[in-house]
Amino acid sequence: MGIDQRMQQWLENSRQRFFESDYKELDKELTPEGRTEWNSIYASYRSGALLHGTVIGVEKIAAPSMDSAGGVGDGSDEIPCIVVVPYRAKILIPEPLIWWPGEERESFLLNHMGGANVDFVIIAVDRLNEFAIASRVRAMDRRRWQMTMVERLQAGDITSCEILSVGPGLLTMSCHGFDYTVTQSGLSYSCLGDLRSVYRPGQRLKAKVIAVDEGNLEISVKDAAPDPYIGAEYRHPVGSTRLATIISKYKGGVFARLTDGCTVVCRYARQFEDSQFRPEDIVNVEITSYMDGRKWLRGKIKGKIG
């Protein structure tokens, strides 16, 4: 029997134990904060109410065995979980219950979710050992229903999404129960370089709704803000000099960002060497031309500031 089937059997056994337990006795020593925490866990378990928390790490649990007591396995199968601790109780969200079915991500992504804020629904309670099992998938389903039936999101609306994880070139985020993995080009008109220098798990981003129906939500973070290239020829005429921050170097070109977000692809003035400049340096750039197809400016680095 597979892990998912054993997990389902364990959840059924856990539910029986939940209703047989004496919670008045178990909770009598709780502090007011602890009582509030466990009451919210019980409510989520009974009614499916959404809970929210910040991911603090990852740990593995032994896959449940098939004994009638619903005990854990012998460790031969382990399930990675993200961990949320709202106050004192530990909430474990197993990997099979994190991603929408058919949209699973690589397991290593869990190690980069620390700091992310996630919704979840409690599906099992082990009060004696002070932990609970939760499903993010159930919370996603609830969020999707709310989007369609309550919030009635429409194309053109500006909404918010939350970052789940960030890598050098890819970012995973969640919006109304849908997950997205996007590259730099889907996030900003500006050159960003390493996304980890700009974004972090738990950060909120604005996004524009492109299309929406009950089973789909198409959004664009990039289109939530105006394109800085529009009007650049008036703000930054050829021959003018501007402050810019070096973002990256690629194939002999230097990508820099102007203060208004415009990307300028630069070459060096003849007196400079490439080794004199690094990403994050602030430089003085002379604007030389425009690249309408790419929506970039061209420029020449005239010197470094500081």
Salt bridges, closest charged atoms under 4 A:
GLU25 OE2 - LYS28 NZ 2.79
ASP27 OD1 - ARG127 NE 2.70
GLU59 OE2 - LYS90 NZ 3.15
ASP77 OD2 - ARG6 NH2 2.73
ASP119 OD1 - HIS52 ND1 2.55
ASP119 OD2 - ARG143 NE 2.81
GLU151 OE1 - HIS176 ND1 3.13
GLU162 OE2 - ARG204 NH2 3.00
ASP179 OD1 - ARG136 NH2 2.70
ASP194 OD2 - ARG196 NH2 2.79
ASP227 OD2 - LYS295 NZ 3.02
ASP260 OD2 - ARG235 NE 2.88
ASP260 OD2 - HIS236 NE2 2.67
ASP274 OD1 - LYS249 NZ 3.17
ASP281 OD2 - LYS304 NZ 3.71
GLU286 OE1 - LYS302 NZ 3.49
